Amino acid sequence: MSSSDSGWLSRGGLLVSLSAFFADMGYQAVAAVFPLYLVFSLHQPVYVYGVLISLSFGVGSLFSLVGGRYGDRVGRKKISILGNSFIPLMALSALTNNVALAGALFVAGWWARYFRTPARRALLVDITDPSFRSKVFGFLHGLDIGGGMLAALYSLIFVVLGVPYRDIILVTLAPLVVSTLCLLPVDPTPHVKLAAEAAKQTPAAEGSRNGFVFRMLLLSSMFFGFGYYAFGFPILTVAQSQGGASYAILAFVIYLGVSGAGGYLLGAAKVKPLRTLWSGGYLLGAISSLGIGLSYLMGSSLPLYYAASAALGLATGSVETFEPTLTSKIVSVGKLSGGMGMLSMTRAMGLFVANLVMGVLFTFGQFDAYLYACLMSLVAAGILAATERRA
């Protein structure tokens, strides 16, 4: 590693983070516009979109596991590039009026995203100084969210201007291709030898303890995932209770902004990853969900919704920063990509269950839906808090 890379963010770390930025700038716009294209342009019932999303999350969890394992076998950079190269299939879904083909392309692109994510996280670990991993993962999350915010913004502008949904989706090809190009010049070797030498010196007792902590991390991540609903639910809650879609969109902007900034600032702070994850991530997420539910139940004013949205954003930023950071510290170098794959798989399984259950509960009582999410996050926090005391 050259002296110019001696700071907290190496050239490779910047390139991987920029790849994440452009990827979110592309596929998040597809995720926002595709349901409109499916329902209003292809004249399909809403449940068809629900089936496609379920396939994306459910089967996507398996692709995370496979991609992670192959990242350890054939190279994390290779798998990152391979998976990233197929995400543009989501954009190509707008080239056809055949519902089955359009849905297959959308889902396949989503699976490609899951396939490359564990290897890309492990690649970022390989090229990052161990002293700055939390900060770098926070930076990655910040650019992730920044790309998503830009995607939502230009999608909204195009919709207001009357641009056809098909054309908006096709525009996303540009940032998705740039995302893959950012990965090509990344040198995957700077810190691998150093980390491997450190791994050889890990005492057997510490290795056993790390294995226990990782298993508990996966379990707690899955329970948090069971309550990790799409923010579309709070958007509907705010819009219905406050009588305006614009108020709801502002809540989404607050959530994204705090999540991006919070992830970076927490990553840069001198905090303990395990403790911050369960307290500032899972526990705060539980409190935030309960806050949204109580605001709806009690007919609270708009500022309370915004405060709960900001808290939920901070919790998300903490989780997205410290879950991979903690994994990088307790999983051996040779199995790191596979470990990241298992982490992504548990989250994808949780997302599948969370949005399904939230959708059912939401129709009967919105407070019940948020209470369910709160309880799942509390279980996750309890598991990891007990793990910290034991390990």
C-alpha positions as CSV (number, residue, x, y, z in Angstrom):
1,M,0.0,0.0,0.0
2,S,1.4,3.3,-1.0
3,S,1.9,6.2,1.3
4,S,-0.8,8.1,-0.5
5,D,-3.2,5.5,0.7
6,S,-2.1,5.7,4.4
7,G,-5.3,7.7,5.3
8,W,-8.5,6.2,6.5
9,L,-9.9,6.0,2.9
10,S,-7.7,4.3,0.3
11,R,-8.2,4.7,-3.5
12,G,-9.7,1.2,-3.6
13,G,-12.1,2.0,-0.7
14,L,-13.3,5.2,-2.5
15,L,-13.8,3.2,-5.8
16,V,-15.9,0.5,-4.0
17,S,-17.9,3.2,-2.2
18,L,-18.5,5.1,-5.5
19,S,-19.6,1.8,-7.1
20,A,-22.2,1.5,-4.3
21,F,-23.3,5.1,-4.9
22,F,-23.9,4.7,-8.6
23,A,-25.6,1.3,-8.1
24,D,-28.1,2.8,-5.7
25,M,-28.5,5.7,-8.0
26,G,-29.7,3.2,-10.6
27,Y,-31.5,0.3,-9.1
28,Q,-33.3,2.4,-6.4
29,A,-34.9,4.4,-9.2
30,V,-36.0,1.1,-10.9
31,A,-37.4,-0.1,-7.5
32,A,-39.4,3.1,-7.2
33,V,-40.8,3.3,-10.8
34,F,-41.1,-0.4,-11.8
35,P,-44.3,-1.0,-9.7
36,L,-45.9,2.0,-11.5
37,Y,-44.8,0.6,-14.9
38,L,-46.2,-2.8,-14.0
39,V,-49.6,-1.6,-12.7
40,F,-50.3,1.4,-14.9
41,S,-48.4,0.6,-18.1
42,L,-48.7,-3.2,-18.2
43,H,-52.1,-3.1,-16.4
44,Q,-51.3,-5.8,-13.8
45,P,-52.9,-6.2,-10.4
46,V,-50.9,-5.1,-7.4
47,Y,-50.5,-8.6,-6.1
48,V,-48.2,-9.4,-9.1
49,Y,-45.8,-6.9,-7.8
50,G,-46.0,-8.4,-4.3
51,V,-45.1,-11.8,-5.8
52,L,-42.1,-10.4,-7.6
53,I,-40.8,-8.6,-4.5
54,S,-41.3,-11.8,-2.4
55,L,-39.2,-13.7,-5.0
56,S,-36.6,-11.0,-5.0
57,F,-36.1,-11.1,-1.2
58,G,-36.8,-14.8,-0.6
59,V,-34.6,-16.4,-3.3
60,G,-32.2,-13.5,-3.1
61,S,-31.2,-14.7,0.4
62,L,-29.8,-17.9,-1.3
63,F,-27.9,-15.9,-3.9
64,S,-26.3,-14.0,-1.0
65,L,-25.1,-17.2,0.5
66,V,-23.8,-18.6,-2.8
67,G,-22.1,-15.3,-3.8
68,G,-20.4,-15.1,-0.5
69,R,-19.0,-18.6,-0.7
70,Y,-17.8,-18.2,-4.3
71,G,-16.2,-14.9,-3.3
72,D,-13.8,-16.8,-1.0
73,R,-13.1,-19.4,-3.6
74,V,-12.6,-17.5,-6.9
75,G,-11.9,-14.0,-5.7
76,R,-14.0,-11.2,-4.1
77,K,-13.3,-8.7,-6.8
78,K,-14.3,-11.2,-9.5
79,I,-17.6,-12.0,-7.8
80,S,-18.3,-8.3,-7.1
81,I,-17.8,-7.4,-10.8
82,L,-19.8,-10.5,-12.0
83,G,-22.8,-9.8,-9.8
84,N,-22.7,-6.0,-10.4
85,S,-22.6,-6.6,-14.2
86,F,-26.0,-8.3,-14.1
87,I,-27.9,-5.7,-12.0
88,P,-28.7,-3.7,-15.2
89,L,-31.1,-6.5,-16.0
90,M,-33.5,-4.6,-13.8
91,A,-33.3,-1.6,-16.2
92,L,-33.8,-3.9,-19.2
93,S,-37.2,-5.0,-17.8
94,A,-38.7,-1.9,-19.4
95,L,-37.8,-3.1,-22.9
96,T,-40.7,-5.6,-23.1
97,N,-44.4,-5.5,-22.6
98,N,-44.4,-9.2,-21.8
99,V,-45.3,-9.3,-18.1
100,A,-43.5,-12.6,-17.4
101,L,-40.3,-11.5,-19.1
102,A,-40.3,-8.0,-17.5
103,G,-40.8,-9.6,-14.1
104,A,-38.1,-12.1,-14.7
105,L,-35.6,-9.4,-15.7
106,F,-36.5,-7.3,-12.6
107,V,-36.1,-10.2,-10.2
108,A,-32.9,-11.5,-11.9
109,G,-31.3,-8.0,-11.5
110,W,-32.3,-8.0,-7.8
111,W,-30.8,-11.5,-7.3
112,A,-27.5,-10.2,-8.9
113,R,-27.4,-7.4,-6.3
114,Y,-27.7,-10.0,-3.5
115,F,-25.1,-12.2,-5.2
116,R,-22.4,-9.5,-5.3
117,T,-23.1,-7.7,-1.9
118,P,-21.2,-10.1,0.4
119,A,-18.1,-10.3,-1.8
120,R,-18.1,-6.5,-2.2
121,R,-18.2,-6.1,1.6
122,A,-15.4,-8.5,2.0
123,L,-13.4,-6.8,-0.8
124,L,-13.8,-3.5,1.1
125,V,-12.4,-5.2,4.2
126,D,-9.4,-6.5,2.1
127,I,-8.5,-3.0,1.0
128,T,-9.1,-1.1,4.2
129,D,-6.8,-0.5,7.1
130,P,-8.3,-2.5,10.1
131,S,-8.2,0.6,12.2
132,F,-10.7,2.4,10.0
133,R,-13.2,-0.3,9.1
134,S,-16.1,1.2,11.0
135,K,-15.5,4.6,9.4
136,V,-15.2,3.2,5.9
137,F,-18.4,1.1,6.2
138,G,-20.1,4.2,7.5
139,F,-18.8,6.1,4.5
140,L,-20.1,3.3,2.2
141,H,-23.5,3.4,3.8
142,G,-23.6,7.2,3.4
143,L,-22.9,7.0,-0.3
144,D,-25.4,4.2,-0.6
145,I,-28.1,6.4,0.8
146,G,-26.9,9.4,-1.2
147,G,-27.3,7.5,-4.4
148,G,-30.8,6.3,-3.3
149,M,-31.8,9.9,-2.5
150,L,-30.7,11.1,-5.9
151,A,-32.5,8.2,-7.5
152,A,-35.8,9.1,-5.7
153,L,-35.3,12.8,-6.7
154,Y,-34.7,12.4,-10.4
155,S,-37.5,9.7,-10.6
156,L,-39.9,12.2,-9.0
157,I,-38.9,15.0,-11.3
158,F,-39.3,12.7,-14.4
159,V,-42.7,11.6,-13.2
160,V,-43.8,15.2,-12.6
161,L,-42.6,16.1,-16.1
162,G,-44.7,13.3,-17.6
163,V,-41.8,11.1,-18.8
164,P,-43.0,7.6,-19.6
165,Y,-42.2,5.0,-16.9
166,R,-40.5,2.9,-19.5
167,D,-38.0,5.7,-20.3
168,I,-37.3,6.5,-16.7
169,I,-36.3,2.8,-16.1
170,L,-34.1,2.7,-19.1
171,V,-32.2,5.9,-18.0
172,T,-31.0,3.9,-15.0
173,L,-28.7,1.9,-17.3
174,A,-26.1,4.7,-17.2
175,P,-25.4,4.8,-13.5
176,L,-25.6,1.0,-13.2
177,V,-22.9,0.6,-15.9
178,V,-20.7,3.3,-14.2
179,S,-21.1,1.3,-11.0
180,T,-19.4,-1.7,-12.5
181,L,-16.7,0.3,-14.2
182,C,-15.7,1.7,-10.7
183,L,-14.8,-1.8,-9.6
184,L,-12.5,-2.6,-12.5
185,P,-9.3,-0.7,-11.3
186,V,-9.6,-1.8,-7.6
187,D,-6.5,-3.5,-6.3
188,P,-7.8,-6.3,-3.9
189,T,-4.5,-7.0,-2.2
190,P,-3.3,-4.2,0.1
191,H,-4.3,-5.5,3.5
192,V,-4.9,-9.2,2.8
193,K,-1.4,-10.4,3.8
194,L,-1.5,-8.3,7.0
195,A,-4.9,-9.6,8.0
196,A,-3.9,-13.2,7.2
197,E,-0.8,-12.9,9.5
198,A,-3.0,-11.6,12.3
199,A,-5.5,-14.5,11.8
200,K,-2.7,-17.0,12.2
201,Q,-1.9,-15.5,15.6
202,T,-5.5,-15.7,16.9
203,P,-5.6,-18.0,20.0
204,A,-7.9,-21.0,19.8
205,A,-10.1,-19.7,22.7
206,E,-10.6,-16.4,21.0
207,G,-11.5,-18.2,17.7
208,S,-14.2,-20.2,19.6
209,R,-15.5,-17.1,21.2
210,N,-15.7,-15.3,17.9
211,G,-17.6,-18.2,16.4
212,F,-20.2,-17.9,19.2
213,V,-20.5,-14.2,18.7
214,F,-21.0,-14.6,15.0
215,R,-23.8,-17.1,15.5
216,M,-25.5,-14.8,17.9
217,L,-25.0,-11.9,15.4
218,L,-26.7,-13.9,12.7
219,L,-29.6,-14.8,15.0
220,S,-30.1,-11.2,16.2
221,S,-29.8,-9.9,12.6
222,M,-32.5,-12.3,11.5
223,F,-34.9,-11.1,14.3
224,F,-34.1,-7.5,13.5
225,G,-34.9,-8.3,9.8
226,F,-38.3,-9.7,10.9
227,G,-39.1,-6.1,11.9
228,Y,-37.1,-4.3,9.2
229,Y,-40.0,-3.1,7.1
230,A,-39.9,-1.0,3.9
231,F,-40.3,2.7,4.7
232,G,-43.3,2.7,2.4
233,F,-45.4,1.7,5.5
234,P,-44.5,4.9,7.5
235,I,-45.1,6.9,4.3
236,L,-48.6,5.5,4.1
237,T,-49.1,6.2,7.8
238,V,-48.0,9.8,7.6
239,A,-50.0,10.5,4.4
240,Q,-53.2,9.0,5.8
241,S,-52.9,10.6,9.3
242,Q,-51.7,14.0,8.2
243,G,-53.6,14.3,5.0
244,G,-50.8,15.0,2.6
245,A,-48.4,13.0,0.4
246,S,-45.8,15.7,0.5
247,Y,-45.6,15.4,4.3
248,A,-45.0,11.7,3.9
249,I,-42.3,12.2,1.3
250,L,-40.5,14.7,3.6
251,A,-40.5,12.0,6.3
252,F,-38.7,9.7,3.8
253,V,-36.2,12.3,3.1
254,I,-35.5,12.8,6.8
255,Y,-35.1,9.1,7.3
256,L,-32.6,8.7,4.4
257,G,-30.6,11.8,5.3
258,V,-30.2,10.9,9.0
259,S,-29.4,7.3,8.0
260,G,-26.6,8.3,5.6
261,A,-25.1,11.0,7.9
262,G,-25.6,8.9,11.0
263,G,-23.9,5.8,9.6
264,Y,-20.8,7.9,8.6
265,L,-20.6,9.8,11.9
266,L,-21.1,6.6,14.1
267,G,-18.5,4.8,12.0
268,A,-16.0,7.6,12.6
269,A,-16.6,7.7,16.3
270,K,-14.6,5.7,18.9
271,V,-17.4,3.3,19.9
272,K,-17.6,-0.4,20.5
273,P,-19.2,-2.1,17.4
274,L,-21.1,-4.8,19.4
275,R,-22.5,-2.5,22.0
276,T,-23.4,0.3,19.5
277,L,-25.1,-2.3,17.2
278,W,-27.5,-3.5,19.8
279,S,-28.1,-0.2,21.6
280,G,-27.9,2.4,18.8
281,G,-29.2,0.0,16.2
282,Y,-31.6,-2.7,17.2
283,L,-32.9,-1.1,20.4
284,L,-33.2,2.3,18.9
285,G,-35.0,0.7,15.9
286,A,-37.5,-0.8,18.3
287,I,-38.2,2.5,20.1
288,S,-38.5,4.3,16.7
289,S,-41.1,1.8,15.4
290,L,-43.1,2.1,18.6
291,G,-42.9,5.8,18.3
292,I,-44.4,5.8,14.9
293,G,-47.2,3.4,16.0
294,L,-48.0,5.5,19.1
295,S,-48.0,8.7,17.0
296,Y,-50.6,7.2,14.8
297,L,-52.6,5.7,17.7
298,M,-52.7,9.0,19.6
299,G,-53.2,11.3,16.7
300,S,-49.9,13.1,17.3
301,S,-48.6,16.1,15.5
302,L,-46.3,15.9,12.5
303,P,-43.0,16.7,14.3
304,L,-43.3,13.5,16.3
305,Y,-43.5,11.5,13.1
306,Y,-40.5,13.3,11.9
307,A,-38.6,12.7,15.1
308,A,-39.4,8.9,15.0
309,S,-38.4,8.8,11.3
310,A,-35.1,10.5,12.1
311,A,-34.5,8.0,15.0
312,L,-35.3,5.1,12.7
313,G,-32.8,6.5,10.1
314,L,-30.1,6.7,12.8
315,A,-30.8,3.1,13.8
316,T,-30.6,1.9,10.2
317,G,-27.3,3.7,9.7
318,S,-25.9,2.1,12.9
319,V,-27.0,-1.4,11.7
320,E,-25.7,-1.0,8.2
321,T,-22.3,0.2,9.5
322,F,-21.7,-2.1,12.5
323,E,-23.1,-5.4,11.3
324,P,-20.4,-5.8,8.5
325,T,-17.8,-4.2,10.7
326,L,-18.4,-6.7,13.5
327,T,-18.4,-9.5,11.0
328,S,-15.1,-8.4,9.6
329,K,-13.6,-8.6,13.1
330,I,-14.8,-12.0,14.2
331,V,-14.8,-14.1,10.9
332,S,-11.5,-15.4,9.7
333,V,-10.0,-13.8,6.6
334,G,-10.4,-16.9,4.4
335,K,-14.1,-17.2,5.1
336,L,-15.0,-13.5,5.3
337,S,-16.9,-13.4,2.0
338,G,-19.0,-16.4,3.1
339,G,-19.6,-14.8,6.4
340,M,-20.9,-11.7,4.8
341,G,-23.1,-13.9,2.6
342,M,-24.6,-15.5,5.7
343,L,-25.2,-12.0,7.2
344,S,-26.9,-10.9,4.0
345,M,-29.0,-14.1,3.8
346,T,-30.4,-13.7,7.3
347,R,-31.3,-10.1,6.5
348,A,-33.0,-11.0,3.2
349,M,-35.0,-13.8,5.0
350,G,-36.0,-11.2,7.6
351,L,-37.1,-8.7,5.0
352,F,-39.2,-11.3,3.3
353,V,-41.1,-12.1,6.5
354,A,-41.2,-8.5,7.8
355,N,-42.9,-7.0,4.7
356,L,-45.3,-9.9,4.4
357,V,-46.4,-9.8,8.1
358,M,-46.4,-6.0,8.1
359,G,-48.7,-5.9,5.1
360,V,-51.2,-8.3,6.7
361,L,-51.2,-6.5,10.1
362,F,-51.3,-3.1,8.4
363,T,-54.8,-3.9,7.0
364,F,-56.2,-4.7,10.4
365,G,-54.5,-2.0,12.6
366,Q,-51.4,0.1,11.9
367,F,-50.4,0.3,15.5
368,D,-50.3,-3.5,15.7
369,A,-48.0,-3.6,12.7
370,Y,-45.5,-1.2,14.3
371,L,-45.8,-3.0,17.7
372,Y,-44.8,-6.3,15.9
373,A,-41.8,-4.6,14.4
374,C,-40.8,-3.1,17.8
375,L,-41.0,-6.5,19.5
376,M,-38.9,-8.2,16.9
377,S,-36.2,-5.5,17.2
378,L,-36.3,-5.8,21.0
379,V,-35.6,-9.6,20.7
380,A,-32.7,-8.8,18.5
381,A,-31.3,-6.2,20.9
382,G,-31.8,-8.7,23.8
383,I,-29.9,-11.4,22.1
384,L,-26.9,-9.2,21.3
385,A,-26.9,-7.5,24.7
386,A,-26.7,-11.0,26.4
387,T,-24.0,-12.0,24.0
388,E,-21.9,-9.0,25.0
389,R,-22.2,-9.8,28.6
390,R,-21.2,-13.4,28.0
391,A,-18.4,-12.9,25.5
